[in-house]
């Protein structure tokens, strides 16, 4: 097969994670954990340290400025969009989880039983329930869309006799 066509054109591009512009050091500096910050910011810095990512690495990949990331340590509180962007870069998502005290007693009891049954904590059980609910809603939407298309098709077939071999009248405007 000497003249085989390539699978993709030469100008075809995908959107992978942008490669780092700098060479890796043998002993990369890690990010230290700041004091007196919120738990979501602690998670960001703990993951940056665990994955051995520098501020510049995270800034390039997430689109959040380097100075903004450094300011989270002492000066500023991060906004929701910035935290979500950085957490997504680190492989996390941000999901709000209600406290058990805020839930109705029946729901709190069922959620606690479910968490104990699957040996996970309550936030993990809540996140799993959210995922299941979203999947079910998507499946219902797809079924509803299919049902609407089929109903439209059947209505169209009811108006037009099948294979009557007669010329149709043209509408005169």
N, C-alpha and C positions, 0 to 999 in steps of 0.2 A: 504494500500500500504506500507507494512513494508520495502521492499527492493527496494525502488525507487532510480533510478540513479540520481546523482546530475547533474544539468544543465551544470556545468563546471568542468573540472578536478581539483584536489586539487592544482596542480602546475600552474594553469592558472593565468596569471597576466595581468592587464591592466596598463595603464600609467596615473594615476591620478596626480594631482598637489602634489608634495612632501609635506608631513605634516611637520609642523614646529618642530624643535628639542627642542625648549625651551617652557616652560610654559608661558602663557600669564600673564602679570602683570595686576593688577587691574586698574592702571592708566598708560597705555602705553605712552611712550614718543613719540611725533610726530615730524616729520621732519619740519624744518622751511624753509621758502622760501628764496633762495639766491638772492643777488642783482647782477646786471650786467651779467646776463647769457642769452643765447638765449631762444626763446619762447618754443622750444621743451624740453629744460632742465627744464624750469619753469613748464611745464605741468607734467613732471615726478615727480618733488618734490611736486607739488600741489596734484597730485593723491596719492602719498605716504602718505601725511598728511591726505587727506580726507579718505583714506581707513585704516588709522592708522597702516601703515606698517613701520617697521624699515628697516634700511639699510641691516641688516643681512637677514631679511625675503625676500627682493627683490633679494639680491645676491644669496640666495639658489635657488630660483625659476627660475631666469633668466639665471644664469650661468655667470653673470658679477661680477667681484670681488668687495668685500666690499670696498676696498681702492680706486678702480676706481670710484665707485659711490660717495664717499666722495670727491674725487679730482675734480669732475665735479663742485662742489660748487665754487671753487676759482681758481684752477690751470689749469686744463685740459679742453679741448673741447672734447665732446664724438664723437666717430666714428659712422658711420651710422649703422653698424651691432649691436653695443652695445645699441644704442638708440632704435632700432627696437626690440631687445630682451627684454629690460626693459619695453617698451611700451606694447608689447604683453603680458607680465606678468601682467601688470596693466589693460589689457582689451582694449587696443587701437591699432590702426594700423597707419603707417606713409604713407601718400599719398601726393605726390607733387601736388600743385595746382598753375596753372599759374595766374599771375595778369591779370586783365581785360585789362590793357594797352598793354600787350604782345599778346593778341588774336586779330585776325582779327575783324573789327567792327561788321560784321554780326554775328559772333559767340558770341562776347561779348554781343551784344544786345539780342540774343536768350537766352543766359545763364542767363542774368539778368532778363529777363521776366519769365523764368522758375523758378528761385529762388523766385521771388515775388509771382508767382502763387501758389507755394507750401509753402510759408511762411518759407523759410529756407535761410541761408546765402549762398554766392557763393561757398565756399569750400564744404559745405554739398551737394549742388546741383551737383557740379563737382564729388564728391565721388559717388553719386547715379548714375550719368551717366556712370562712370567707371564701377560700379557694373553691370549695365544693359548691357553695351558693352561686358564685360567678359562673362556674361551668354549667350548672343546671339552668341558669338564666339564659346562657348562650344557646344551650340545646333547645330550650323552649322557644327562643326567638327564631332559631332556624326552622323548627317545626311549624311555627306560626307562619313564617314566610313561605314555606313549602305549601302549607294549607291554603294560603291566599292565592298563590300561583295556580294551584290545582283548581280552586273554586273559580278563578277567572277563566281558566281553560275550559272547564265544564260549561260555564255560562256561554262562552263563545260557541261551543259545539251545539248547544241547545238552540241557538239563534240560527245557525247555518245547517241546513239539511246536508247530510253526508252523501257525497257522490250523486248529486241529482242531475248532472249533465245538462244543466240549463245555463244560458248566459245570464249573468247578473246585470241588473240595471245600473246605469251610471247615475250618480247623483248630479242633478243640475243645480248649479249655484245661482 
